[in-house]
């Protein structure tokens, strides 16, 4: 039978206890670092998407502004077309303003703008 050396056993127990504490500390450290690493990776991978989303939102705002301007211009042109079709006096005023023609026995005075 072997003799049990209490000093060696105490030393082995201390080393075993120390290595267990070290392993527990390393596990705790890893369990706190791994989620941070995954969160950092997720955040880093989402950056291009956020930039693209910002660019697309800016493009959308610009397109909506152009659409509003186009609708306003269309409405103005619709009013002008309706006036030209339905109001002969308006048409005559526009023609006299743009074309240098005049009626017989009529004197035209031009004022520079």
C-alpha positions in Angstrom: 0.0 0.0 0.0 1.1 3.5 -0.7 1.7 6.0 1.9 -0.3 9.1 1.6 1.8 12.1 1.9 -0.3 14.9 3.4 2.0 17.6 2.3 2.0 16.5 -1.3 -1.8 16.0 -1.2 -2.3 19.5 0.2 0.0 20.9 -2.5 -1.9 19.0 -5.2 -5.2 20.1 -3.7 -4.0 23.8 -3.7 -2.8 23.5 -7.3 -6.1 21.9 -8.3 -8.1 24.5 -6.5 -6.0 27.3 -8.1 -6.4 25.9 -11.6 -10.2 25.5 -11.0 -10.4 29.1 -9.9 -8.4 30.2 -12.9 -10.7 28.2 -15.2 -13.8 29.7 -13.6 -12.4 33.2 -14.0 -11.5 32.5 -17.7 -15.0 31.1 -18.3 -16.6 34.1 -16.6 -14.4 36.4 -18.7 -15.2 34.6 -21.9 -18.9 34.6 -21.2 -18.8 38.3 -20.8 -16.6 39.0 -23.8 -18.3 36.8 -26.4 -21.6 38.7 -26.4 -19.6 42.0 -26.7 -17.7 40.5 -29.7 -21.0 39.4 -31.3 -22.6 42.7 -30.7 -19.6 44.5 -32.2 -19.7 42.3 -35.2 -23.4 42.8 -35.7 -23.0 46.6 -35.3 -20.1 46.7 -37.7 -22.0 44.7 -40.3 -25.0 46.9 -40.0 -23.1 50.1 -40.8 -23.3 49.9 -44.6 -27.0 49.2 -44.4 -27.5 52.3 -42.3 -25.6 54.4 -44.7 -27.6 53.0 -47.6 -30.8 53.6 -45.7 -29.8 57.2 -45.1 -29.0 57.7 -48.8 -32.2 56.1 -49.9 -34.2 58.3 -47.5 -32.5 61.4 -48.9 -33.3 60.2 -52.5 -36.9 59.7 -51.5 -37.2 63.2 -50.0 -35.6 64.7 -53.2 -38.0 62.7 -55.4 -41.0 63.8 -53.4 -39.9 67.4 -53.7 -39.5 67.0 -57.5 -42.9 65.4 -57.6 -44.5 68.3 -55.7 -42.8 70.8 -58.1 -44.0 68.8 -61.2 -47.6 68.6 -59.9 -47.5 72.4 -59.2 -46.2 73.1 -62.7 -48.8 70.7 -64.2 -51.6 72.5 -62.4 -50.3 75.9 -63.6 -50.2 74.6 -67.2 -53.7 73.1 -66.9 -55.0 76.5 -65.8 -53.2 78.2 -68.6 -54.5 75.7 -71.2 -58.1 76.1 -69.9 -57.8 79.9 -70.2 -56.4 79.6 -73.7 -59.2 77.2 -74.8 -62.1 79.0 -73.0 -61.2 82.7 -72.8 -60.7 84.5 -76.1 -59.7 87.7 -74.4 -56.9 86.0 -72.5 -55.7 84.4 -75.7 -55.7 87.8 -77.4 -53.8 89.4 -74.6 -51.2 86.6 -74.7 -50.9 86.9 -78.5 -50.5 90.6 -78.4 -47.8 90.3 -75.7 -45.8 87.8 -77.6 -46.3 88.6 -81.3 -45.7 92.0 -82.7 -48.9 92.1 -84.8 -51.7 94.7 -84.6 -55.2 95.3 -85.9 -55.9 97.7 -88.7 -55.9 101.4 -87.6 -54.4 100.4 -84.2 -51.4 102.1 -82.7 -49.2 100.0 -80.4 -47.1 101.5 -77.6 -44.3 99.2 -76.3 -43.0 99.7 -72.8 -39.6 98.2 -72.1 -39.6 95.9 -69.0 
